[in-house]
């Protein structure tokens, strides 16, 4: 009886470990979270302090070609945030497409990861009280850290990303999301 129970235990252990195996391949997903834009500058001797947050999201497409490395493309929309400067309502809307290398540290069913890449962004600014509008765009550095929990091909992730956009002190997104890997 003992050899049968040992074989059964070994089979169950192997079967359950495959649920947490690293799934290499193409993956797609989405995340939602808190996006923010912050800057503190001087203009004509006047201090301009802007800090706006809003609900942001991103669409995720990636290719995990090694257990520890993937390339990932994202469409990021930080939403429309607003703050007041000298009593005037100022709105910002920042979005863009990013391409990053993502390095993973698989620890059982959990992956810790870090990303580095570039974002091609566009930003719109609207001063509604003065009926002034402006826009800017560019390509800048992006980086972040996160963790994900894997069950078969489904991953649940939490992530914090910074977008090093010129003329802003902080542009970031803290998000939670899911991805699905296709082998």
N, C-alpha and C positions, 0 to 999 in steps of 0.2 A: 504494500500500500504506500509505503514511503516513496519509492521511485515515481509513482503516478502523481502524487501530490507535488513532488519537486518539479516534475515535468510540466504540470499544470501551472505552477507558480512562475516558472521560467517563461512559459508561453504568454501568460498574462503580462508579465513585465516587459517582454519584447513588443507585444501588441500595444501597450499603453505608451511606450517610449516612441513609437512611430507617430503618435499623435502630436508629439512635440518636436519632431525632426525638422530641420531647417528645410524650407521649401524654396529651392532655387527655381527661377523662371520669371515670367512676366507677371506683374501685379498691377492692379488698378484699385482705386479707393477714393475716399473723400474724408475731409476733416472739417470741423467747425469749432470756433473758439472766439477769444477776445483779441481783437486787433487794436493797435494803438499807434498814434503819431504824436510826437512831442518835439518841440524846438523852443529854444530860449535864445533870442538874438537881440542885438541893438540895431535900430534903424532910425537915422536922423536924431540920434541922441535919446531915443525912446526905447525902453525895454519892451520887447514883444515876447510874451510867455504863452505858449499854446500847448495844450495837453488834451487830446481827444481820444476817446475809446469808442469802439463799436463792435458789433458782431461781424466776424470775418469768416471766410471759408476757403478751402482749396480743393481742387481736383488733383488726384495723384495718378501718375503712370510711371512704372519703373521696370527695370530688368535686373534681378539679382542673379548675376552670373557666377558668383562665388559665394560660399557660405558667409564670408565676411565683407563682401563688397557688392554694391549695386550702383547703377546710374538711375537718377530719378528726375522726371520733369513734372512740374506743378504749374497749374494756373492758380494764382493767389489773388483774392479780393479781400481787402481789409475793411470793406464797408465804408459807410459815410459817417465820419465823426464830426462833432462840432464842439466849439468852445467859444468863449467871448473874449475879445481883445478891446479894451477901452469901451465896453458896453456894446460893441458891434458883434453880431453873430458871424462866426467864420466857420465854414464847412470845408472838410477835405475828403477826397475820395481817391484812394490809392489802390492800384491793381497791377498785375504783371505776370509774366511767365518766367519761371526759373528752371535752371538745369544744374543739378548737383551730383557730386559723388557722395555716396552714403557708406560709411564704414560701420560694420556690425560687430558686436561682441556677444555671440550666442552663449547664454547661460541657461541650459535646460530649455524650458518653454518661453523664456524671456530673452529678448534681444535688447541690449543697450546700443544706441547708435549716435553717431555724430555726422553732420553734413557740412559740406563746403561747396560753394558754387557761385553762380551769377544770376541776377534777376534783371530782366528787361522790363522796366516799370513805366507807368504813366500816372500822373497825379493831377487832379483838378482842385482848385481852390476857389471858393465863392464867398465874397463878403456881401451878404445879402442887404445890409443896411445902406451900403454905398453903391450897390449894384455894380460891383467890380468882380470880374472873373478872370482866372488865369489858369494856365496849365504848363506842365513841364514833363519831361521824360528823360530816360537815360538807362544806362546799364551799370550796375554796381554789384558789389560782393554781397553774398548771403551766407549765413552759417547758422547752425543750431544743434541741439541735443535732444534726445528722446529715449523712450523705451516702448517696447511693444510685447504683447503676450500673444503667443501663437497657439492655435488649435487647428491641426491639419492645415488647410490652406487659408484659413481665416486668421487675421491678426487685428488686435485692438491696440491702438497706439496713442500715446500722449507725447506732445512735442512742444518745444519752445524754439522759435526761429527769430533771428535778427536780420534785418535788411539794411545794409550800410548805405542808405540813400543820401546823396549829397544834399546839403542845406537843411537836414533834419538831424536832431540829436538822437532820437530813438524812433525807429519804425519796427514793430514787432508783432508776432502772432503766437499766442499760447493756445494750442488746440488739442482736441481729442478726435479720433477717427477710427476708421476701419479700412483694411485692405484685403483683397482676395488674390491669391497667387494661382496662376494657370501654369501647370507644368508642361 
